[in-house]
């Protein structure tokens, strides 16, 4: 089989059988296309069974030489690991060259967050409302509030259906990674934003989908539009370079932890598979604690 056929079959396997998100499937496809192109151009290879660990190491070196971040390289390595496990299971290859591949160490970066005072200023003012369309204003307000109040991912927000919100139980049903379902409580403020948005949504001239968030033309909202909305709204309260939906997820988790929320509870709300993924937020909280201690205690000698 050609590289293109293998990639197509593998991505279809991830999408249909493993229920990977479309965003992940696109990323894996791009990574595999890049790797196979490297094998073709640099080693004149056309069969996956001929690829050895030395070829993969050479590709990783070329990525690092071109200043590709360790995080991106590790994602590409993850794509290859998943591919070769699948190829072994299908009997397409007889050995796994990824067993001899070591992933580069990730740089330790703390999650970037929006200060809670800035989030309060945004949510309690008319900064979100900036268009001439009442529907757009109500939708964008609800999107910002929902992302910050629940910590859900952008893909999870885009996939939400009207039926996923249960007002009688004041909770939202979220379909997360690995097709896992979790329930997240709704605050009074969030319910009010939802009800206002739903009123305008129901009055749209044409509705094509049962998904919760729609464009002005009644079509399903798309990930890029969500990013644009968040970036535009956060620009009014912060000068951070990154103003993505994921920043609101980081802010949600950090602010919850700052106020004494249990780490395991935050893990469940975020839909993390392991506690290790959630523990990164403790570093921000510890840094904040040290700063407060250093400023307040008369005998403090902590370097903050």
N, C-alpha and C positions, 0 to 999 in steps of 0.2 A: 504494500500500500504506500502511496505517496504521503509526504508530510502533510499536505493539505487535507487529504482524506482522513488521516489519523486524527488531526486536530478537529475536524468537523464531527467525527464520531465521538471523540472524547468530550467535547463541549456539549454535545447533545445528551451524553450520559450524565454530565453534571447538572444540566438544566432539568431533565426529565426525571431521572432516578434519584439524584442526590438533592434535588430541589434548591440548588444554589441560586442566589439572586442574579438578576441580569447584569448588574454591575460587576459582580465577581466573574461571571462567565466572559464578559467583554475583556476584563483585565487579564484573565488566564489566556484567552485567545491571543491577545496582543503579545503577551510574554512568550508564548510558544512559537508564534510566527517569527518573533525576533530571534529566538534561539535556533530554530530550523534554518532561518535565512543565514545565520552565522555559520552553521555547519555546512551549508551549501556553498557559500562564497569562500570560506577560509579552508575548508577541507574537502570540497567537491563531493560531499556525501548526499545520498538520496534515499538511504535505508536506515530506519531507526535502530535496527538490530546491530548496526556497525558502530554506533556511537558508544564511546568508552568514557570512563570518568575523567580521563585526561582532557578530552574535548570539552567536557562540561566545565572543568576547572579553568581551562583556557578562556572560555566565554565569560566566566565570573571575573577573571582578572581583567579582561577587556572592559567590562562594565565598571569595575572599580577605577581603572585607569581613566575612564571618561567621566569620573566624578559622580557616578550614580550612587545615591545614598545607600547605606547598609540596609535601611528599611525596604527600599525598592528592590534591592538585590535579593533580600530574604523572601520577598513576595514572589519573585521570579523562581527562586529555588523551590518554594512551596508548590508552585504550579508544576514544576518538573517532578517533584516527589509524588504528587497526586497522579500525574500522568503515568509514571512508571509502575506504580502500584496497580493501576488499571490495566496497563499493558501486560504485566505479569499474570494477572488474573485471567486475562483473555488468551494468554498463551502466545502473544505476539512477539515477546522477547523472552529469553531464558534466564537472564540475570539482570540485576538492578544496579546500574552504575552509580545511582544516587547514594548508595550505602557508604561510599568512600568520599562523599562530599560534606565538608564542614561549612556551616553558614557563618558569615562574618558577624562579629559582635555588633549589636545595635547600639547606637548612641543613646545615652540616657537623657531624654528630654521630658520636662514636666509638662503636663497638659496646659495649654493656654486657655485662660478663662476670662469672662467678662465680670468685672467687679459687681457684687450684688447691688450696690447703690445705683450703678448705672442701669442694671436690668430693671430695678424698681422705677427709675425715672422714665425708662422707655415704656414699660407696661402700664404705668399710671398716668400717662400723658397722651397727648394727641400726636406724638411723634410718629407713630405707626401709620396713622391716617394721612396720606399724602396724595392720593389720586382723586380724580373727579368722579369716580365710580363707587357708589356705596357698597356694591357687592365686593369689589376688589379690596376696599378698605377693611370690610368685615372679615374677609377670607385671610388677608395678610395678618391682621391682628390675631386671629385665632391660630394661625400657623406659628407665629412667634411665641405666643403663650403656650401652645401645646408642646413645642419642642423644648422649651425651658422648664415647663411644669412637670414633664414626664420623662425627659431624657431619651426619648425614642430616636431611632436613626432616621435619616432622610428617606431611605428606601421603605422603611416601615410606615412612615407618614404617608408617602405616595400610595401605598397599597391599602390604606385604611378604607373601610366601607362604612356607610351610614349605620348599618346594622351592628358594627363593632362597638358602638357607643351605647351603653346601657345606663340611662339616667336613673332608673329605679334603684340600681345598685351603685350608682355614681362611680363607674369604672369603665375603662377602655380595654377592649380585647385586641392585643397586638400579636401579629404573626411575625416572629423574628427569624434569626438565622437558624438553619437546620430544621426549618418548618416547626419550630417550637412556639407554642402559644403561651403568653403570659398576660395577666390582668394588672392594670395600673390604676390606682385611685384618681378621681377627678376632684379638684378643689372647687369651691364655690365660684371663684373668679373664672376658672376655666369653663365651668358649666355655663356661666353667663355669656362668655365669648362664643361658645358653641351654639347656644340658642339664637343669639343675634345673627351669627353666620348662617345657620340653617334657614332662618326666615328669608334671607336674601337668596340663598341657594334654591329654595323651593319656588321662587318667583322668576327664575331664569326662563327665558323664552324656550330654550331647548336643552334637554338633559340627555346625554348619550350613555351615561354609565351610572352604576350604583355606588361608585367610589365616593368617598367623602369630599375630597377636594377636587374642584373643577376649574377650568379656565373660564373666562368671561363668555366663551361660546358654548359652554356646557360640556366640554370634552375633559377627559382625565388629565389631571395636572401631571407635569413631567419633572424629573429631578432637577434639570438645569434651571427651571423657573423657580423652584423652591430655593435653590442656592442664590439666585439673583435677588429674590425677595429678602432673604435673611441678610445678605451682604448690604443691600441698600438701607435696611432698617437699622442694622448695627452701626453703620457709618455715622449715624446721628448721635451716638453715645460713646463711641470708642475710636481710638486711632490705631488699634492693632492691625497688623498686616493681614492676619487671617480673620475673616468674618464669615465663616461657613456654618452650616447647620450643626456640624460636629462640635463647634465651639460651645454651642448652647447645651449640648449633651455633657461636655466636660464641666461646664458651669453648674449645671443641675447637680451632678454628682459631688462636686467640691463643696458647693454651698450646703447641700444636705449633710455632708460629713462635718462641716464647720459647726453645724447646729446640733451635733450630737447623734445623728442617725447611725444606726448599726450598719457596719460594713456589709454584712450578709444581706441585709434588707436592700441596700443599694445595689448589690450584685444581682438580686432577683429583679429589681425594677429595671436595671439596664439590660437584662437578658444575657449576662456574661455566663460562659460555660464553666469558668473556674474563678475562684476568689483572687487568684494571682492577677488577673486582668483588672480587677477592681482596686487592688492595693496601690496602684500608681497614684490614686487620688489622695492617699494618706500623706504623700510627700508635700503636696501643696498645703495641707492643713497643718502639718508639723512646722513648715517654714513660717506660716502665719503665726503659730503659737510661739515660736522662738522670737519672732519680731516683736510681738506683744510683750513677752517676758523681758526682752532686752530694753524696751522703752519704759516699762512700768516698775520693774524691781530696782530698789535703790542700790543693791549690791551686785547687780547683774554685770557680768563681764563677758556675756555671750557675744560672739561676733555675728551680727545679723546682716 
